[in-house]
């Protein structure tokens, strides 16, 4: 099974928030730290057209450079993606 990818940068406060949120809701991800693995930066740029984090990629669906409110809004704006990801917003 291919897990959604979460691109992060060590020390990024928005990444810390995202990781805490996903852990809290029990959301399983492949976490890719582009500072620890700089060769993965090209994957981040290829999928999102930018180098900011956190960025979530699931197939062709990408939420780039988000804070938690922006991520939750993306799920509301794309309910089919939220269903695919198994994310329930109350």
C-alpha positions in Angstrom: 0.0 0.0 0.0 1.3 3.4 -0.9 1.1 5.8 2.0 0.4 9.5 1.5 3.7 11.4 1.6 4.3 14.4 3.9 7.3 16.5 3.0 8.7 18.3 6.1 11.7 20.2 7.2 13.3 19.6 10.6 12.6 22.5 12.9 9.7 23.9 10.8 6.9 25.0 13.2 4.1 24.3 10.7 5.6 20.8 10.1 5.7 20.1 13.8 2.0 21.1 14.0 1.1 18.9 11.1 3.0 15.9 12.5 1.3 16.4 15.8 -2.1 16.7 14.2 -1.7 13.6 12.0 -0.3 11.6 15.0 -3.3 12.7 17.1 -5.8 11.5 14.5 -3.9 8.3 13.8 -3.1 9.2 10.2 -0.4 7.0 8.7 2.1 8.8 6.4 5.4 8.4 4.7 7.4 11.3 6.3 10.1 12.7 4.1 12.4 15.3 5.7 14.0 17.2 2.9 16.7 18.6 5.3 17.8 15.2 6.4 17.4 13.8 2.8 18.1 16.7 0.5 18.0 14.5 -2.5 14.2 14.4 -1.9 13.8 18.1 -2.5 13.5 17.5 -6.2 10.5 15.2 -5.5 8.9 18.0 -3.4 9.4 20.5 -6.2 8.3 18.1 -8.9 5.0 17.3 -7.1 4.1 20.8 -5.9 6.1 23.3 -7.9 7.6 24.8 -4.8 10.0 24.0 -1.9 8.0 24.9 1.1 6.7 22.5 3.8 4.6 20.9 5.0 3.4 19.5 1.8 1.1 16.5 1.5 1.0 14.3 -1.6 -1.4 11.5 -2.2 -1.4 10.3 -5.8 -2.1 13.4 -7.9 -3.6 15.3 -5.0 -1.3 17.8 -3.3 -1.7 20.3 -0.5 1.4 22.5 -0.5 2.8 24.8 2.1 -0.1 24.6 4.6 -0.9 25.3 8.1 -3.6 23.2 9.8 -6.5 25.5 9.0 -5.4 25.5 5.3 -5.2 21.7 5.3 -8.6 21.3 6.9 -10.0 23.8 4.3 -8.4 21.7 1.5 -10.2 18.7 2.9 -13.5 20.5 3.0 -12.9 21.8 -0.6 -12.0 18.3 -1.8 -14.3 15.9 0.1 -13.5 13.0 -2.2 -9.8 13.3 -1.3 -10.7 13.5 2.4 -12.6 10.2 1.9 -9.7 8.6 0.1 -7.4 9.7 2.9 -9.8 8.6 5.6 -9.8 12.1 7.2 -13.0 13.1 9.0 -13.5 16.7 9.8 -16.1 17.6 12.4 
